[in-house]
């Protein structure tokens, strides 16, 4: 993908570690999905958009995000039809009164979304997710994930990041 031209290049975050730090601190991401809808005319069905906001767990070893989801639904329909996605995480540091400005840092990333089917990776992904979001992940695991049969009713998604960029304001 060609790099997008920033109107204010001084706001670009060029330090890769800073980009990954934003992912490590974030708790949710908004994901842009796209598909063709067979019920529409050929001209209309291309690139039907859909946005979904999800909590995530960041796996810095794999440079991937993990999500939990229902086993069926609209986002899964989109992902199965077109697994390439674009997403953003925003670190909101507040509006600056009387300056008409906002302090923030954000990352935009492109990648491939996969529906995880294999039990061991489902367990791994849920572990990444809980350690990212929870203060006491082991207590949650003991209460909600008592044995492997629980995973039959849990959907896990993995977003493999292929490209990332960021910018900051104020």
C-alpha positions in Angstrom: 0.0 0.0 0.0 1.4 3.4 -0.9 2.1 5.7 2.0 -0.5 8.3 2.6 0.6 11.9 2.5 0.2 13.6 5.8 -0.9 17.2 5.6 1.3 18.0 8.6 4.3 15.6 8.3 5.7 17.0 11.6 2.9 15.0 13.4 4.0 11.6 12.0 5.2 9.2 14.6 8.3 7.6 13.0 9.6 5.7 16.0 8.4 2.1 15.6 8.6 1.4 19.4 6.3 4.4 20.0 3.8 2.9 17.6 3.9 -0.5 19.4 3.7 1.2 22.8 0.4 2.8 21.7 -0.9 -0.7 20.8 0.3 -2.1 24.2 -1.5 0.7 26.1 -4.8 0.6 24.1 -7.8 -1.4 25.1 -10.0 -1.2 22.0 -9.7 -0.7 18.3 -12.0 0.2 15.5 -11.7 -2.1 12.5 -12.8 -1.3 9.0 -14.1 -4.3 7.0 -15.2 -4.6 3.4 -17.1 -7.1 1.3 -19.3 -7.5 -1.7 -23.0 -8.0 -0.9 -24.7 -10.5 -3.3 -28.1 -8.9 -2.8 -26.9 -5.6 -4.4 -26.3 -4.9 -8.0 -22.8 -5.6 -9.2 -21.9 -1.9 -9.2 -23.2 -1.4 -5.6 -21.9 -4.6 -4.0 -18.2 -3.8 -4.4 -16.6 -2.5 -1.3 -19.6 -2.5 1.1 -18.1 -1.1 4.3 -18.6 -2.1 7.9 -16.9 -0.8 11.1 -16.7 -2.6 14.4 -15.1 -1.6 17.6 -13.6 -4.4 19.7 -11.5 -4.9 22.8 -8.2 -6.6 22.0 -5.1 -8.2 23.4 -1.8 -7.3 21.7 0.8 -10.0 21.1 4.0 -8.2 20.4 5.9 -11.4 19.6 3.6 -12.1 16.7 2.7 -8.4 16.0 -0.9 -9.5 16.2 -4.1 -8.6 18.0 -6.5 -11.2 19.4 -10.2 -10.7 19.9 -13.1 -12.8 21.3 -16.3 -12.9 19.4 -19.5 -14.8 18.9 -19.4 -17.8 16.6 -21.5 -16.2 13.9 -22.5 -12.7 12.9 -22.0 -9.9 10.5 -18.3 -9.3 11.2 -17.5 -12.9 10.6 -19.4 -12.9 7.3 -17.3 -9.9 6.3 -14.0 -11.5 7.4 -14.6 -14.7 5.6 -15.4 -12.9 2.4 -12.6 -10.4 2.6 -10.0 -10.9 5.4 -7.9 -7.7 4.7 -8.7 -5.0 7.2 -7.6 -1.6 8.3 -7.9 -0.5 12.0 -7.0 2.3 14.4 -6.2 2.7 18.0 -6.4 6.2 19.5 -4.7 7.3 22.7 -6.9 10.2 23.8 -5.0 12.7 26.0 -7.8 15.3 26.1 -9.2 18.4 24.4 -7.2 21.6 24.9 -9.6 24.4 25.9 -9.4 27.7 24.2 -7.0 26.3 21.6 -9.4 24.4 19.4 -7.0 21.5 19.6 -6.7 18.0 20.9 -3.8 16.0 22.4 -3.7 12.5 21.0 -1.6 9.8 19.5 -3.0 7.3 17.0 -1.9 4.3 15.0 -3.5 3.1 11.8 -2.6 -0.4 10.7 -3.4 -2.8 7.8 -3.4 -6.5 8.1 -5.2 -9.8 7.6 -8.0 -11.1 10.0 -8.2 -14.8 10.6 -10.9 -16.8 12.4 -8.9 -19.0 14.8 -10.2 -22.6 14.7 -7.5 -24.6 16.5 -8.0 -25.1 20.2 -4.5 -24.4 21.3 -4.4 -21.1 19.5 -7.8 -20.2 20.8 -6.5 -20.7 24.3 -3.3 -18.8 23.5 -5.3 -15.9 22.0 -7.7 -15.7 25.0 -4.7 -15.7 27.3 -3.1 -12.8 25.4 -6.5 -10.9 25.5 -7.0 -11.4 29.3 -3.4 -10.5 30.2 -3.8 -7.3 28.1 -7.2 -6.2 29.5 -7.5 -7.7 33.0 -5.7 -6.8 36.3 -6.2 -10.4 37.5 -6.3 -12.5 34.4 -5.9 -15.8 36.2 -8.9 -15.2 38.4 -11.0 -14.5 35.3 -9.7 -17.7 33.6 -10.5 -19.8 36.6 -14.0 -18.4 36.8 -14.9 -18.4 33.1 -12.6 -20.8 31.3 -12.8 -23.9 33.6 -12.0 -26.4 30.9 -11.4 -26.8 27.1 -15.1 -27.4 26.3 -15.8 -23.7 27.0 -13.8 -22.8 23.8 -16.4 -24.6 21.7 -18.7 -21.6 22.3 -16.0 -18.9 22.0 -14.9 -17.3 18.8 -11.3 -16.0 18.6 -10.0 -13.7 15.9 -6.4 -12.8 15.1 -5.3 -9.7 13.2 -1.8 -10.0 11.8 -0.4 -6.5 11.3 1.4 -6.0 8.0 1.9 -2.3 8.0 1.5 0.4 10.6 1.8 4.2 10.8 1.0 6.8 13.4 0.5 10.5 14.1 0.1 12.8 17.1 -1.5 16.1 17.8 -0.7 19.1 20.1 
